[in-house]
Amino acid sequence: MPDQEAPAARMLRGAGVSPGVGAGPVRVVAGAVPEPPAGARHGGDAEAERAAALAALEAVAADLEARAARAADVGNTDGRDVLNAQALMARDPGLADAVAAKIGDGTAAARAVFEAFGTYRELLAGAGEYLAARVADLDDIRDRAVARLLGVPMPGVPESDEPFVLVARDLAPADTAVLDPAMVVAFVTLEGGPTSHTAILARTMGVPAVVACPGCTEIAEGTRVLVDGAAGTVRIDPSDEQVRAARDAVAARAAILESATGPGATKDGHAVPLLANVGGPQDVAAAVANGAEGVGLYRTEFLFLDRAAPPSAAEQEDAYRKVLEAFPKGKVVVRTLDAGADKPLAFLPPPGEEPNPALGERGLRMLRGHPDVLAEQLGALARAAAGSTARLEVMAPMVTDAEEAAFFAQACRDAGIDHPGVMIEVPAAALRARDLAAEVEFFSIGTNDLTQYACAADRQLGGLAHLQDPWQPAVLDLVAVAAQAAADAGRPCGVCGEAGGDPALACVLVGLGVTSLSMGAPSLPLVRAALARHTLDQCRRAADAARRARTAQLARESARALLPGLAELGL
């Protein structure tokens, strides 16, 4: 009897953040550490309680550093860096002071730690995408310290004598960084997003992962599941034939991608440069290996984060030059320091209390208040580009209107930079893109923030996932308006948000008039192959169909129906 498709109810859907398929029995991460009772008081020896609390935090920090060393031993440098950053959080002096103050008021050590972390947690959760994605890290440190103080089992990954699919509400870096990819065939989490450490580490390990997957924690321990990290699906109780078909599709896709080389272009030869998003020189090798034609987004803020003082001009110049040298015949688009809100910097004074930091002083808004920081960065970029054959383009984040665009363009020219541009991530900038196009040489659309702001939906809130989708027709409308304004002014308009790495959406973006796509390096081969299987006219018809749809899901389905080449890629 032929294999029957599993009923729809047996399929869970989330956000695919690391491609590939994995099948195996579910193993669930140990339950949460119990919350210390509210109002718990110590017996009067505040000094002993304080010493116990600080010792617990130090023990957690030391354990995290040991795990970081183990991660480094197996070549997981991303995991090492994440864990070392967590250890720094555990040793944060401000946190220690907050714990001591609560203990001084009579609160028991475990409760004092819980409450102190709660204050930090609220700040991070409301601070925007980058730091909100660190909430799980903070919760993990808190739980480990509280578990030590209460004498209860430490949270963590269960043991297994066979390869398994790891399911959890969220995964802590301390656990994921030291996992054996030969045993963990996939990750599935209830929470998280594409920028969470779970997603980052899964991609580093090459393990399929689906996050923001409602219902996954209700799957019974030991149940066999099939995880597709590209499609974002979790099939419960799959048949052997379904597992074989999924694996065959991945193998076929890999073979196709092997042959997908050369510059990005549609089937009929319309050029679409495919660029890489990088955070620094350490990301260049992967970009080159995956055929990047240049860099479409150099996130320079990673050079500035977690530092008490800014990097020197010489240090900046060296980091910029290394990336430019990697693409002597291409272009490198650098985003100036995207600080504030979700990425606060210790050496820049905060702007004051911001009830909603994502709508506050960030990006260019903050840099205008610190012209010395902007001038030093632009100067370092100009010196790094001197004598380089790469084309340096520099863009400002969080630009709202033509006046801001003109300010930035002049700052670039004053520094000796010839090609200034702006990011289109504020809806107002998209709607009035024709005004901005008169001031700068190029646009780059940041679909992550553009979607968040257009739909008024925080990307970290799983309950609003349907509004955080760049397939939202309203977001596609904004992209179309910006791309048309750029075309009318003879300016290029790229995309550097997560949307560019979705093969189907990449075709739609090209159909909307986008002239280049930038993405994480691993996504480049699949996008290159998808574009090569469709003509520009097919992309345009898919884009029109998506914009006519009333929902993100219908937009996705309408576009895919007009992109037949996706089936060859197992998509």
C-alpha positions in Angstrom: 0.0 0.0 0.0 1.5 3.4 -1.0 2.7 5.6 1.8 0.0 8.1 2.9 0.7 11.7 3.7 0.5 12.4 7.4 -2.5 14.4 8.4 -2.1 18.2 8.7 -2.6 18.0 12.5 0.7 16.0 12.7 2.7 18.8 11.3 4.0 21.7 13.4 5.4 24.8 11.8 7.9 27.4 13.0 10.8 29.4 11.7 13.4 27.4 9.9 16.8 29.0 10.9 19.3 26.3 10.0 18.8 24.2 6.8 18.9 20.4 6.5 16.7 17.6 7.7 17.0 15.4 10.8 14.9 12.6 12.1 14.9 10.9 15.5 13.3 10.5 18.9 12.5 13.6 20.9 14.6 14.4 24.0 13.3 17.3 26.0 15.6 19.6 28.0 15.2 19.3 31.7 12.5 21.4 33.3 13.0 24.8 34.6 14.6 25.6 38.0 11.9 26.5 40.5 11.4 30.1 41.3 12.5 30.9 44.8 9.5 31.8 47.0 8.5 35.5 46.8 9.2 37.2 50.1 11.8 34.6 51.2 14.0 36.1 53.9 17.3 35.1 55.3 18.1 34.4 58.9 19.9 37.6 59.6 23.4 36.9 58.5 23.4 39.1 55.5 27.2 38.7 54.9 27.0 35.0 54.7 24.0 35.2 52.3 25.9 37.7 50.2 29.0 35.5 50.1 26.9 32.5 49.1 25.2 34.4 46.3 28.4 35.7 44.9 30.1 32.3 45.2 27.2 30.8 43.2 27.6 33.4 40.4 31.4 32.9 40.3 30.9 29.1 40.1 28.5 29.6 37.2 31.0 31.9 35.5 33.8 29.4 35.9 31.7 26.5 34.6 30.7 28.6 31.5 34.4 29.4 30.9 35.2 25.6 31.1 32.5 24.9 28.6 33.9 27.6 26.4 37.2 25.9 26.4 35.6 22.6 25.5 33.7 24.3 22.7 37.0 25.8 21.4 38.6 22.3 21.5 36.1 21.0 19.0 36.5 24.0 16.8 33.3 25.8 17.8 34.6 29.3 18.1 31.2 30.9 18.0 30.2 28.8 21.0 33.3 29.7 22.8 32.6 33.4 22.3 29.0 33.1 23.4 29.9 31.2 26.6 32.7 33.6 27.5 30.2 36.5 27.0 27.8 34.7 29.4 30.6 34.4 31.9 31.1 38.1 31.8 27.4 38.6 32.4 27.6 36.4 35.5 30.5 38.5 36.8 28.9 41.8 36.1 29.6 44.2 39.0 26.3 45.9 38.6 24.5 42.6 39.0 26.6 41.8 42.1 25.7 45.2 43.6 22.0 44.6 42.9 22.1 41.2 44.6 24.0 42.6 47.6 21.5 45.4 48.0 18.5 43.0 48.1 20.3 40.8 50.6 21.0 43.8 52.7 17.3 44.5 52.8 16.7 41.0 54.2 16.0 39.0 51.0 17.3 35.4 50.9 20.2 34.8 48.6 18.4 32.7 46.0 15.5 35.2 45.8 17.9 38.1 45.6 19.6 36.6 42.6 16.3 35.8 41.0 15.0 39.4 41.4 18.2 41.1 40.4 18.2 39.1 37.1 14.6 40.0 36.7 15.4 43.6 36.5 18.1 43.0 33.9 15.8 40.7 32.0 13.1 43.4 31.6 15.7 45.9 30.3 16.9 43.4 27.7 13.5 42.2 26.6 12.4 45.7 25.8 15.7 46.8 24.2 15.2 45.5 20.7 16.2 42.6 18.5 19.9 42.2 19.4 19.7 42.3 23.1 16.2 40.7 23.4 17.7 37.7 21.8 20.1 37.5 24.8 17.3 37.1 27.3 17.6 33.3 27.1 21.3 33.6 28.0 20.5 35.7 31.0 17.8 33.3 32.1 20.2 30.4 31.9 22.8 32.2 34.1 20.1 33.0 36.6 18.8 29.4 36.7 22.2 28.0 37.2 23.0 30.3 40.1 19.6 29.7 41.7 19.9 25.9 41.3 23.2 26.0 43.1 21.8 28.1 46.0 18.7 25.9 46.3 20.5 22.6 45.9 18.3 21.4 43.0 19.4 19.8 39.7 21.0 22.0 37.2 19.1 22.7 33.9 20.5 21.0 30.9 20.4 18.6 28.0 19.3 15.0 28.8 21.6 12.0 28.1 20.9 9.7 25.2 22.4 6.5 23.8 21.1 7.2 20.3 20.9 10.2 18.0 18.0 12.5 18.9 16.0 15.6 18.2 16.5 18.1 21.0 13.3 20.0 22.0 13.1 22.8 24.5 11.3 26.1 25.3 14.6 27.7 24.4 18.2 26.5 24.5 21.0 28.0 26.5 24.4 28.5 24.9 26.0 26.6 27.8 24.2 23.5 26.6 24.2 23.9 22.8 27.9 24.9 22.5 29.2 21.6 23.7 26.6 19.3 22.0 27.9 16.5 19.7 26.4 17.1 16.2 26.7 13.3 15.6 24.1 12.8 18.4 21.9 15.8 18.1 20.3 15.6 14.6 18.1 18.7 15.0 17.0 21.5 17.4 13.3 22.5 17.9 12.4 25.3 20.3 9.2 27.0 21.3 10.8 30.4 21.5 13.7 32.2 19.8 14.2 33.8 16.4 16.8 33.9 13.5 19.1 36.1 15.6 18.9 34.0 18.8 22.0 32.1 20.0 20.2 28.8 19.3 19.9 29.7 15.7 23.5 31.0 15.4 25.0 28.0 17.0 22.8 25.6 15.1 24.0 27.1 11.8 27.6 26.9 13.1 27.2 23.2 13.9 25.4 22.5 10.7 22.4 21.1 12.6 18.9 21.6 11.3 16.9 23.9 13.5 13.3 25.2 13.8 12.5 27.9 16.4 9.3 29.7 17.4 7.5 26.4 16.9 4.1 26.4 18.8 3.2 23.0 20.3 6.7 21.5 20.1 7.2 21.2 23.9 3.9 19.1 24.0 5.5 16.3 22.0 5.9 13.3 24.2 9.5 12.2 25.0 10.7 9.5 22.6 8.3 10.4 19.8 9.9 10.2 16.4 9.9 13.5 14.5 11.2 14.7 11.1 12.7 18.3 11.3 13.1 20.3 8.1 15.3 23.3 9.0 14.7 25.0 5.6 10.9 24.7 5.5 10.5 25.3 9.2 8.4 22.1 9.7 8.3 19.4 12.3 6.5 16.2 11.2 5.3 14.0 14.1 5.5 10.2 13.6 6.8 10.3 10.0 6.8 7.2 8.0 10.1 5.7 6.8 9.2 6.7 3.3 8.7 10.3 4.3 12.1 10.4 6.0 13.8 8.9 3.0 12.1 11.4 0.7 13.2 14.3 2.8 16.8 13.1 2.9 16.8 12.4 -0.9 15.5 15.9 -1.4 18.4 17.3 0.6 20.9 15.2 -1.3 19.5 16.3 -4.6 19.6 19.9 -3.5 23.2 19.6 -2.5 24.1 18.2 -5.9 22.3 21.1 -7.6 24.0 23.7 -5.4 27.4 22.2 -6.3 26.8 23.2 -9.9 25.3 26.6 -9.0 28.4 28.9 -9.4 29.3 32.2 -10.9 27.7 35.7 -10.5 24.1 35.9 -9.5 21.6 36.2 -12.4 18.2 35.2 -13.5 17.7 32.5 -16.1 17.5 35.1 -18.9 20.8 36.8 -17.8 19.5 39.7 -15.7 22.4 40.3 -13.2 21.6 40.3 -9.5 24.9 40.6 -7.5 24.8 38.2 -4.5 26.6 39.6 -1.5 27.4 38.5 2.0 26.4 40.0 5.4 29.5 39.9 7.7 30.4 41.1 11.2 34.1 41.4 10.6 37.2 39.7 9.0 36.4 36.4 10.7 33.3 36.0 8.4 35.2 36.6 5.1 36.3 33.0 4.5 32.7 31.6 4.6 31.6 34.4 2.3 34.3 33.7 -0.3 33.7 29.9 0.0 30.0 30.4 -0.8 30.7 32.6 -3.8 29.9 36.0 -2.5 30.5 38.7 -5.1 31.2 41.2 -2.3 29.8 42.4 1.0 26.3 43.9 1.1 26.3 44.6 4.9 29.4 44.9 7.1 28.0 45.2 10.6 30.7 47.3 12.2 28.9 47.5 15.6 30.4 44.1 16.4 33.8 45.8 16.6 32.4 48.2 19.3 30.2 46.0 21.4 31.2 44.6 24.9 34.0 47.2 25.2 34.6 49.8 27.9 36.3 52.1 25.3 35.9 52.3 21.6 38.3 50.6 19.3 41.2 52.8 18.2 41.2 54.4 14.7 44.1 52.0 13.8 42.2 49.0 15.0 39.1 50.0 13.0 41.2 50.7 9.9 42.8 47.3 10.1 39.4 45.5 10.4 38.0 47.4 7.5 41.0 46.9 5.3 41.0 43.1 5.7 37.4 42.9 4.4 38.1 45.2 1.5 41.2 43.1 0.5 39.1 40.0 0.4 37.0 41.4 -2.5 39.5 43.3 -4.8 37.0 43.2 -7.7 33.8 43.6 -5.8 32.1 46.1 -3.6 32.0 46.3 0.2 29.0 48.1 1.7 29.8 49.2 5.3 27.1 50.2 7.8 28.3 52.8 10.2 27.9 52.1 13.9 24.4 50.9 14.6 24.4 51.7 18.3 21.6 52.5 20.8 18.5 50.7 21.8 19.2 47.0 21.2 23.0 47.6 21.0 24.0 50.0 23.9 27.7 50.9 24.1 29.4 51.3 27.5 31.5 54.3 26.2 28.5 56.3 24.9 26.3 57.9 27.5 22.7 56.5 27.3 20.2 59.0 25.9 18.1 58.9 29.1 15.1 56.8 29.9 13.4 55.5 26.8 10.0 53.7 27.3 10.4 52.1 23.9 14.2 52.0 23.0 13.5 50.6 19.5 11.8 53.9 18.7 14.4 56.0 20.4 17.9 57.2 19.7 19.7 54.5 17.7 21.7 54.4 14.5 22.3 57.7 12.8 20.1 59.4 15.4 22.7 58.5 18.1 25.7 59.2 15.9 24.5 62.8 15.3 24.8 63.3 19.0 28.4 62.0 18.9 30.0 63.5 15.8 33.5 62.6 16.9 32.6 58.9 16.9 31.1 59.1 13.4 34.0 61.2 12.1 36.6 58.8 13.5 34.8 55.8 11.9 34.4 57.5 8.5 38.1 58.5 8.6 39.2 55.0 9.4 37.1 53.7 6.5 38.5 56.3 4.1 42.1 55.4 5.0 41.4 51.6 4.8 40.0 52.1 1.2 43.0 54.2 0.1 44.8 52.2 -2.6 42.2 49.4 -2.5 40.7 48.2 -5.8 37.4 47.3 -4.0 34.6 49.7 -4.2 33.8 51.1 -0.7 30.2 52.1 -0.1 29.1 53.4 3.3 25.6 53.6 4.6 23.9 54.9 7.6 21.3 53.0 9.6 17.9 54.3 10.9 17.6 57.2 8.4 14.1 58.7 8.4 14.1 61.7 6.0 16.0 63.6 3.3 17.6 66.0 5.9 19.2 63.1 7.7 20.4 61.5 4.4 21.9 64.9 3.3 23.7 65.2 6.7 25.2 61.7 6.3 26.2 62.2 2.7 28.1 65.4 3.6 29.8 63.7 6.5 31.0 61.0 4.2 32.3 63.5 1.6 34.1 65.5 4.4 35.9 62.2 5.3 36.8 61.5 1.7 34.3 58.8 1.0 32.8 59.0 -2.4 29.8 56.6 -2.3 27.4 57.4 0.6 24.1 55.6 1.0 21.3 54.9 3.5 19.4 52.0 4.9 15.7 51.9 4.2 14.3 50.4 7.4 12.0 53.1 8.6 8.6 53.1 6.8 8.7 56.9 6.4 12.0 56.6 4.5 10.5 54.0 2.2 7.4 56.1 1.5 9.5 59.2 0.7 12.4 57.3 -0.8 12.3 59.7 -3.8 13.5 62.5 -1.5 16.3 60.5 -0.1 17.4 59.3 -3.5 18.3 62.9 -4.4 20.9 63.0 -1.5 22.7 59.7 -1.7 24.1 57.2 -4.2 22.3 54.0 -3.1 19.7 52.3 -0.9 19.9 49.1 1.1 16.6 47.8 2.5 16.8 46.3 6.0 13.8 44.0 5.9 14.2 42.9 9.5 13.5 46.4 11.0 11.3 47.5 8.1 8.9 44.6 8.8 9.0 45.2 12.6 8.2 48.9 12.3 5.7 48.5 9.4 3.7 45.9 11.3 4.3 47.3 14.9 5.3 43.8 15.9 8.4 43.1 18.0 10.3 40.3 16.3 11.0 38.6 19.6 7.4 38.0 20.5 6.4 34.6 19.2 2.7 35.4 19.5 3.1 38.0 16.8 5.0 35.8 14.4 2.4 36.2 11.7 3.1 40.0 11.7 6.9 39.6 11.7 6.9 38.0 8.3 8.6 39.9 5.4 6.0 38.3 3.1 3.5 40.7 4.5 2.0 42.4 1.5 2.4 45.8 3.2 6.1 45.2 3.6 6.4 44.2 -0.1 4.6 47.4 -1.0 7.2 49.4 0.9 10.0 47.6 -0.8 8.4 48.2 -4.2 8.0 52.0 -3.5 11.7 52.3 -2.4 13.0 50.3 -5.4 11.0 52.3 -7.8 12.2 55.6 -6.4 15.7 54.4 -6.7 15.2 53.3 -10.3 13.6 56.6 -11.2 16.7 58.4 -9.8 19.2 55.9 -11.4 20.2 54.6 -8.0 20.8 50.9 -7.1 18.6 49.5 -4.3 19.7 46.3 -2.5 18.3 44.2 0.3 20.5 43.2 3.2 17.8 41.9 5.7 17.0 38.2 6.4 14.5 38.3 3.5 17.3 38.2 1.0 18.3 34.7 2.1 14.9 33.2 1.4 15.1 31.7 -2.1 11.5 32.2 -3.0 11.4 35.7 -1.5 14.7 36.6 -3.2 13.0 36.0 -6.6 10.1 38.2 -5.5 12.4 41.0 -4.4 14.1 40.9 -7.8 10.7 41.1 -9.3 10.0 44.2 -7.2 13.0 46.0 -8.6 15.7 45.2 -6.1 19.1 45.3 -7.8 21.3 43.2 -5.4 20.8 40.8 -2.5 22.9 40.3 0.6 22.6 37.5 3.1 24.3 35.2 5.5 27.0 33.3 3.5 25.4 29.8 3.8 22.2 31.1 2.0 24.1 32.2 -1.1 24.2 29.0 -3.1 20.5 28.3 -2.7 19.5 31.8 -3.7 21.9 31.7 -6.6 20.3 28.4 -7.8 16.7 29.8 -7.3 17.4 32.9 -9.4 19.1 30.9 -12.1 15.9 28.8 -12.6 13.6 31.8 -13.2 13.4 34.6 -15.7 13.1 38.2 -14.7 9.5 38.1 -16.1 8.6 35.2 -13.9 10.1 37.0 -10.9 8.0 40.1 -11.7 4.8 38.1 -12.1 5.5 36.3 -8.8 6.0 39.7 -7.2 2.8 41.1 -8.6 0.9 38.0 -7.3 2.4 38.4 -3.8 1.4 42.1 -3.6 -2.1 41.3 -4.6 -2.5 38.8 -1.8 -4.2 39.7 1.4 -2.0 37.9 3.9 1.6 36.8 4.2 0.7 33.2 3.8 -1.3 33.8 0.6 1.5 36.0 -0.7 4.0 33.2 -0.2 1.7 30.6 -1.8 0.8 32.9 -4.7 4.4 33.7 -5.5 5.6 30.1 -5.2 2.9 28.9 -7.7 4.6 31.1 -10.3 8.1 30.0 -9.5 8.2 26.4 -10.7 12.0 26.1 -10.4 11.8 25.9 -6.6 10.6 22.3 -6.8 13.9 21.3 -8.4 15.6 22.6 -5.3 13.4 20.6 -2.9 11.7 23.8 -1.8 
